[in-house]
Amino acid sequence: MAYEKYITLDSGREIKLIIEGSFNPTKSGIVTEMEVLIKDPKEEHFHPPIEISHPKYWKLKNMLPEQSKQLQIKYSGIPDKQIRKALREFEKAFATFA
């Protein structure tokens, strides 16, 4: 199941959270993956927070996938509270879907 949530920060930056999950019987719960895309006020399309022109891009390429995702989330500017809220909403929607 996939879930999308759009958040607008005080700075005007829009954030698109894409949460995908599946039920994992061996872990007795939901396994989720999150992707974060951003769009600043003058931009037309969403893109990853760290692109090739970003100073941390090459550091990102040398990281493990999980570390890379954490760094992308950090550089998006989204507060942890918003992430937790989106995950709760996803879990609630997943529970009613399953």
C-alpha positions as CSV (number, residue, x, y, z in Angstrom):
1,M,0.0,0.0,0.0
2,A,1.2,3.5,-0.8
3,Y,0.3,6.7,1.0
4,E,1.1,10.3,0.1
5,K,1.0,13.3,2.3
6,Y,1.7,16.9,1.4
7,I,3.1,19.3,4.0
8,T,3.8,23.0,3.6
9,L,6.4,24.5,5.9
10,D,6.4,28.1,7.2
11,S,9.1,28.9,4.6
12,G,6.7,28.0,1.8
13,R,8.6,24.8,0.9
14,E,6.2,22.0,0.1
15,I,7.1,18.4,1.1
16,K,5.7,15.3,-0.4
17,L,6.0,12.2,1.8
18,I,5.5,8.9,0.1
19,I,5.1,6.1,2.5
20,E,4.9,2.5,1.3
21,G,4.3,-0.5,3.5
22,S,3.6,-4.1,3.6
23,F,2.7,-6.6,6.3
24,N,5.6,-8.8,7.4
25,P,4.3,-11.8,9.4
26,T,7.8,-12.7,10.6
27,K,8.2,-9.3,12.3
28,S,4.5,-9.3,13.3
29,G,3.9,-5.8,12.0
30,I,4.2,-3.4,9.1
31,V,7.4,-2.8,7.3
32,T,7.5,0.8,5.9
33,E,9.7,2.7,3.5
34,M,9.5,6.5,3.2
35,E,10.6,8.8,0.4
36,V,10.8,12.6,0.8
37,L,10.5,15.0,-2.1
38,I,10.6,18.8,-1.9
39,K,9.4,21.8,-3.9
40,D,10.5,25.3,-3.1
41,P,8.0,28.2,-3.8
42,K,9.5,29.1,-7.2
43,E,9.9,25.5,-8.4
44,E,7.3,23.6,-10.5
45,H,8.2,20.0,-9.7
46,F,9.1,17.9,-6.6
47,H,12.6,16.6,-6.4
48,P,14.9,14.9,-3.8
49,P,16.3,17.2,-1.1
50,I,19.9,16.3,-2.1
51,E,20.6,16.4,-5.8
52,I,23.9,16.3,-7.7
53,S,24.5,20.0,-7.1
54,H,24.1,19.7,-3.3
55,P,27.4,19.7,-1.4
56,K,26.4,16.5,0.5
57,Y,25.6,14.6,-2.7
58,W,28.8,12.5,-2.9
59,K,28.6,11.7,0.8
60,L,25.1,10.4,0.2
61,K,26.3,8.1,-2.6
62,N,28.8,6.5,-0.2
63,M,26.3,5.7,2.5
64,L,24.1,2.6,3.2
65,P,20.6,3.0,1.8
66,E,19.1,3.5,5.3
67,Q,21.6,6.2,6.2
68,S,21.0,7.8,2.8
69,K,17.3,8.0,3.4
70,Q,17.8,9.5,6.9
71,L,20.0,12.2,5.5
72,Q,17.4,13.0,2.8
73,I,14.8,13.4,5.5
74,K,17.1,15.6,7.6
75,Y,17.8,17.9,4.7
76,S,14.1,18.2,3.7
77,G,13.5,20.4,6.7
78,I,10.5,18.5,7.9
79,P,10.0,18.3,11.7
80,D,10.1,14.9,13.3
81,K,6.7,15.5,14.7
82,Q,5.2,15.8,11.2
83,I,7.0,12.5,10.2
84,R,5.6,10.7,13.2
85,K,2.1,12.1,12.4
86,A,2.3,10.9,8.8
87,L,3.4,7.4,9.9
88,R,0.5,7.2,12.4
89,E,-1.9,8.2,9.6
90,F,-0.4,5.6,7.3
91,E,-0.6,2.9,9.9
92,K,-4.3,3.8,10.6
93,A,-5.1,3.7,6.9
94,F,-3.1,0.4,6.5
95,A,-5.0,-1.2,9.3
96,T,-8.4,-0.4,7.7
97,F,-7.2,-1.5,4.3
98,A,-5.8,-4.8,5.5
